[in-house]
Amino acid sequence: MRPLDHFFSLADREELCSPEGRLGREFVKLIAPSLGEASALDLCVRTCARLGDKAGFALGNMAAFLLGEFDDRTMVLDDADWDEIRESIEDAADHIDLTTLTCLMDGLLSRGRLNQEKP
C-alpha cells in the first residue's frame, strides 16, 4: 500500500483531526520530506482548526498535491485549501529543495492558484 493510500484509509476511520492525534502525526510524517516538518505541522494545525472533523480528506488531498500525486479529476480542494497550500509553500520556500519548490509552484500556477490575492 502506498503511503498516501494508507493516509486516506486512516482518514476514513478517524473522526477527530488534531495535530497530536494519529491522523495529524501521519500527515506531518507524510509531507515533511517535501515541505519540512515545521511547515507540515503548521499546515495541519491550520487545516484541523478550520475544518475540524472534516479535515481528514482535505489533508489527504493536500498531501497528494504536495507529493505530486494530485488527480484533478477525482480529488477536490476548496479555495481555502489552495490558499493554505500556497501559504505553506511560500513560508517553507527558503528551506525546501529547489526542484521540489519549482514543481509545487508550477502545480499552483497551472491551476491558477499562484497569484491569489491575500485578504
Beta strands, then each sheet from edge to edge (+ up, - down):
end
